[in-house]
Amino acid sequence: MNPPLKILIVEDEMIIAANISLQLTSLGYEVTGIIPRGEEALLHIKQHQPDMVLLDINLKGKIDGIETALLMQQDYRIPIIYLTANADDANFNRAKATNPYAFISKPFKKLDLQRAIELTATHLKDNNTTPKEHTLDNEDPLILNDCIFVRHHEKMVKINIIDILYIEAERNYCRIYSKGKEFLIVTTLKDIDQKLPQDHFLRIHRSFIVNISQIDEIATSHVVVSRKAIPISKQLKSELLKRLHTI
C-alpha cells in the first residue's frame, strides 16, 4: 500500500484553510501543515518536503504566493496548485511563469479541488513509473574544465563549454541550449550554477544562466544570446558588466 500523498496548504484565510484540510483528510491525503505566510512556508518545506503545495496567490506578508513559488523552485521540484480569488491577467501571467499544475478559483467546490489534486498526483505517478528508456536520468552532470558530460538517451554526452549558449530552468528540470542541440537534465538551476566554471557562466535571472562569451547584445532589461532575449535583473546586470570588463 502506497503512503498517502503529503500536501502543504499555504493560505492566510484560516477558515478556508481549515476547510481544505478537512476535505483533503477525508480524501485520504496527509496535510503536512497549514501555513499563512510565504516565509514560513519555505521553512516548512525545507523541514517536511511535501509532495504537493496548495498555494494562495494573494498571501499577506513580505512575499506573495507567486514569489514564494519562485523561491521554492530554486531548491525543490514540488508541484504547485494555485488558489486564487483574483484571476486578473497580471497575476495569471506572473503565476503561469512558475509552471503550476492547476489553478483553482475561489470559491471552489470540493470536486474541483479533488480533481485538480488527482490529476497532479496521476502526473507524478506517471513520471515515477515511466519505463527507464523513456525517462530522464537523474544522474548529475559531470563538469570538467572545458566540457560537461550529461546523461542523454542512456549515454553520457560531451558538451564543450564554449558551445553552451545558455541554461534555462524548466519546472523540474534544466534545459541546456548548445549550438545545434538541446539537453534536458534533472537538476535545479541552483545546483548546476554552483558546479559550472564561474569564469564562463553567470546566473543573470532566477530562470537563466548564460555563457558570458555567447552574449551578443546587452539591453536595459535583457541580454541577447543567439537571437534569444533573456531577462536580466538590475543587480546581476551590474555584476555582468563588471565581469565583461575583466575579459
Number of C-alpha atoms within 10 A of each C-alpha: 3 4 8 13 16 18 24 24 25 26 27 19 13 13 10 12 20 14 12 19 21 12 16 21 14 10 11 12 17 18 20 20 18 20 20 20 20 28 17 12 24 16 12 17 19 12 9 12 18 20 19 24 24 24 29 29 28 18 21 15 12 10 16 17 26 23 18 22 26 16 16 18 23 15 14 18 17 19 26 23 23 24 24 22 13 13 15 9 9 10 14 16 11 13 19 15 13 18 15 18 17 18 22 19 15 13 10 12 10 12 10 13 20 13 12 16 24 12 13 18 17 12 13 15 11 11 13 11 9 11 9 11 9 10 15 18 17 12 12 14 19 15 17 13 9 11 17 17 16 24 20 15 13 13 10 14 15 15 19 15 19 15 16 24 22 24 24 21 22 20 19 17 17 21 19 21 18 19 14 8 10 12 16 20 22 21 21 21 24 18 12 16 16 10 12 20 17 12 12 17 21 20 24 22 19 17 23 20 24 24 22 22 16 17 17 13 12 16 12 10 12 18 20 16 19 15 10 13 15 21 18 23 15 14 10 14 20 13 14 18 11 11 14 11 7 7 9
